[in-house]
């Protein structure tokens, strides 16, 4: 008979090398604290931390653990790399499979797939390496959204309304990724939907302060004037439609365990899926803990639920 999770050691893996390292450095210790408060044995691992060896395999092998709680955001934490290493080690972990993580991380690949199966997502253009502003202006109208294809936390994302802003945004996005996504701007409210163990939690409406063009990195993790609407402001039928669309988008990529789906709604009340996050933030400003709290699940119970789900799947 296999031992229970409470008798096991959970490794909380955070840090990493992505542009979202700072966010992960907030998430990881909070996750570890929550699990410890529930009586779990926890070891913390700052992947690629100061003074650490650069080989993540060596780092992972340097500690004894039975389950990995992945609190890495972006980079190796969401592109499937760490998940693949853990599978090779025979260690269960939270969240989606390597393939699903890699799929969801690549926004261009995701949108191409969604277009093919009928998941509504904003019109877009994609470029690898060289980006031609003339081509963009020939095929799309302002305003537009420019973003790196494989980053999260709205890092490197900009809304542009003219040629000079477009050129600056393209250069900014290229600092983070060679693959660039230029997307039609959806003029309307944004919603985010937490999914845990196949259940969609009530949607959160996002309302950045007027001085923010977008729900960007600063609005997510720094500003205290962003409004989070719970309930989200939709009527019951519309919210149910939103939750079902989010579940469809999430499942279509093969995602499992837990995640978060970001959706916009245009002026004609049509929902448009932006992306799926397979290792969402777990900071004091983060949306997954907020959605859980709204339905009566405190932070410690939330991380326990995510860990237990991963343990039950092994």
N, C-alpha and C positions, 0 to 999 in steps of 0.2 A: 504493500500500500504506500503510495507516494505521500510525502510529508505535506502538511498544510502550509499555506503562504506565511502564516504567522510564525512558523518554525524556520522559515527560510530567510535569506539575506537579499535585500533589494538594493541594487546599485542604481543610484540616480545619476544619470550621465548628462552633463551640461557643458557649457563653454563653447568649444568648437572654434573653427577658423572663419566662419562666414561673417558677413556684415551685420548679422543679428547676434553676435556674441554677447554684446552688452545686455540685450534682453534675456538671453539664456542664462547669463550670470545672475539675473534676478529670479528667474523661474526656478532654477535648480535648487538653491537652498530653501526656498519656500516649499517646494514639493517634498524635500527631505524632512523638513520640520513637520509638515502635515502628517507624513507617514509615521514618523517617530511618535507623534502625539497619539497615534492609534495603536502604539505598541509594537511596531514593526522594527526589525533590525535593518539598519540602513547604512550603506557606505556611499560616500559622495565621490564622484570622479569628474574633475574639470579636464575635459578632453583638450589637449594642446595647451594646457595651462602653463604658467610661468615656471620654467625649469623642468618641464616634463619632456620626455622623449617625443620625437615627432612621429613615431610609429604607433598608431592607435591600437594595433593588435597587441603590442607589448604593453601598452597602458591597460587594456582590458584584461590581459592575462596576469597582470600584476596584483589583481584583487580577487577575492573569493566572493562569488555571488550566485544566486539562483535565478533571479529575474532582473531585467533591466527596465528601468523607467526612463524613457528617452525624453529629456527636457532640452534637447538641442533644437534650435530653430534655424531654418535655412541650411545651406551647405550640406555637409555629410548627414545631418540629422533628419533632413527631409528629402534627400535625393535617393535614399535607399542604401547608401554605402554602409552606414553603421548597422542598419538592419541586416544586411547581407553578412557582415562580419559576425554578428550575433548568431545568425542561423548556422554559419559554419562552425561556431563554437558549441552549438546545441543549446543555446540559452534563449528562453522565451523573453519577449520584450513587448512593451506597450505599443499600440498603434498598428499601422498598416504594413503590409508586406513590402519587400524591397521594390518589386515591380510597380505596385500601386503608388508608393512614395515617389519613385522616379517619374512616373506618369503625371501625377498631380503637380510635381515641382516644375515641370516644363509647361509654361502657360500656352505657348504656341501649339505644342503637340496636343494638349488638352482641348484647346478651342477647335482645332482641326477635327478632332474626334467628336466633340459635341455637335459641331455643325453637321457631321455625317449621320448622327443618330437622332437629331431633332431636339437636343437640349438647347434652349434659347441662350445665346451668348452674343455680346456686341460684335458688330462687324470689325474686321481688323486687317492689318497688313503686317507681314513679318519679314525681317531682314537678318542676314548673317554677315557680321563683319562690316562691310560697307553699307551705309544707309544713304539713300538719295532723297533729299527733301523735295526735289521737283516731282519725283514719282509719287510721293505721299500727297502733295498738294493736288496732283492731277486726279487722284482716286478717292480722296477723302476731304470732307469739309471741316473747318474749324467750328467749335473747339474739338480737340482730340486729347487722348491720354497716351503718354509715352512711358514705357516701362521696360526694364530688363526682363527677359523671359523667365529667368530662373532665380529670382530673389523673392523674399517675402517681406512682411511688415511694411509694405509700401515703400521700401527702400529704392531710391533711384527713380521714383514715379513722379511725373509732372503733368499737369493740365496745361495745354498750350492753346493760345488764341490767335497767334500770328506767326509769321516766318521766323522772326528773330527768337521768339520763345521756343519754337520747334527745334531750331538748330542747337540752342543751348540745352534743351531737354535731351536731344539725341546724344550729345556729348556726355551729359550726365549719366544716362543709362548705359552707355558704352564703358563707363568706368567699372561697372559691376558685371557685365556679361557681353559676350560677342553677339548673342542672339537678342534682337530687339523686337518688341511688340508695339505697334501703333494701333490704338483702339478707338473706335467711335465713342464719344463722350455721351453717357446716358444722363440726361438732365432730370434728376429726381432723387428721392430718398434712397439711402443705402441701408441694408439689413444684413445681419449676420446670424447664422443658425448653428448652434452647437449640436453635434450628434455623438452620442455615447451608446455603445452596445446596440446599435441599430435603431435608437430612439432619437427623434428630433425634438430638442427642447424649444420652448417659446422663443420666437425671434426677438432680437434686440434691434431697435431702430437707432441709427447713428446720426447725430446732429452736431457736426463740428461748429466751433465758434465762427462768426462771420469773417474773421480775418484769416481763416484757413480755406483755401480753395478746395481742399480735399480732406478726407479722413486719412491724413498722412502719418508718417512716423511720429512727428511731434504731437499731433492730436491723439495718437494712440497711447504713447508711453510717457509723455512729459506734461502736456497741458492739463490743467484742472478745470477747464471751461468747456470741454466736450460734453454734450448731453447724450445720455444713454436712455433710450425710451423703452421701458418695460412696465406695462404692455407696450408693444411696438407702435400702436396707433392704427393698425389695420382692423377691419371687421373680421369676424370669426371665419367666414368663408374664404376671404382673401388670405388670411394667415395660414389656413389649412392648405390652400393652393401653394403658398410659398414653401411651407414645410415639406410637402410632397415633392415639389420640384427640387428642393435641396437634397432630399434623400435620393432621388433619381440620379442627380448629378454625382453625388458622393459614391453611390453604389456602382455607377457606370464605369468608374475608374478602378474598381476593385478594392476600394478603401474599406477598412474595418477597424474595430476597437474604439477609436474616438477621432474626432476631427472637427473642423469648422468650415462652413460654406458661406461665401460672401456673394450677395445678390443686390442688384439695383432695380428700381422700378421707374419706368419712364412716365411721361406726361399722359400717355394713353393707358396707364395702369397695367402695362406689360412688364413682367419680371424678366431680368436678364442675369444669368449666372456669370460671375467674374472668375472665381477660382475656388479650389478646395485646399485647405491647409491641413496637413497630416500630423503636425506637431505644433499646435497653436501655443501662443504665449500663456504663461501661468503666473504673471506678475500681479501686483496689486491693482493695475489698470486693465488687466486682461478680461476678455469677454466670456471665455468659457466658465471661469469661476462665477462671473456675474449671472450668467444664465442659470447655473446650478443653484446658486443662492436663492434665486427667484422662485424655484420650485422646492425650496426647503432643504437643499443639500449644501452643507457648509464645506469649506475648503478641504479640511482633513478627510471628510467623508467622500468628497469628490475624487481626490487622488487615490484613496483606498479603492473606490469603485473601479477606476481605470486600471489599477494594478491587479485587482481581483479578476477583472475581465480577461486580462492578458494571461494570468495564471490558469484560468479555467480553459483557455484555448490550447494550452501546450499539449 
